[in-house]
């Protein structure tokens, strides 16, 4: 049960967390960048279990979402 809740909150945090932080501190986020960052963060966080690494899925999802939004 803990793993299910962990993945659910990781997906939510990876999708919406970077967008909220970037929208507060930056004026360079476009609508397309925000949408692609949300999708990327949720996908990376959701598929992280299949990579075999033992890291929380929030970390790679969060930073990949930030990179896609600014890239």
N, C-alpha and C positions, 0 to 999 in steps of 0.2 A: 504494500500500500504506500509505503514511503517513497519508493522509486517512482510510482505513478504520479504522486503529488509533486515530487522533485522535477520530473520532466515537464509537467504541466506549467509550473511556475517558471521554469527555465525558458520554455517557449514563449510565455507571456512577457517575461522580462527581457528576453532577447529581441522580441518584436517591437515592443513599445518603449522600453527604457532608453536606448540610444537616441530614438527620435525625440523623446521629451527633453533629454539633456541637450541635444544638438539644437533643438528649436529655442531653447532658453538662451543659449550662449552664442549662437551663430545666425547670421543673416544669409548664408549661402546655401541653405537647404531648399531644394525645389520639390515640387509635388512628385515628380517622377523619382527623384532620389529618395524621398521619404517612403514611397510605396515599395521601391526595390529593396530598401534597407529593412523594412518590416518583413517582407517575404523571405529575404536571405537569412535574417536572424532566426525566424521561426523554423525554416528548413534545416539550417545547420544545427540548431538545438534539438530538433526532432530526430534527425538522422545521426546524431553524434554517438548514439548507442552502438551503431553498427561499425564504427571506426575501430573499436578495440582499445581505445585509450581510456584510462581510468580518471579522467578529469571531469569535473562538473560540466554539463552541457551549456550552462549559462555563460561561461568564460569565452569559448570560441564563438558562440552565437552573438554575443554582445560586440566583440571586437570585429567580427566579420560584417556585422550590420553597420558599424561605424565606418569601416573602410569602404563599403559599397555606397553609403550615403555621400561621402566626401569624394569618391572617385569618379 
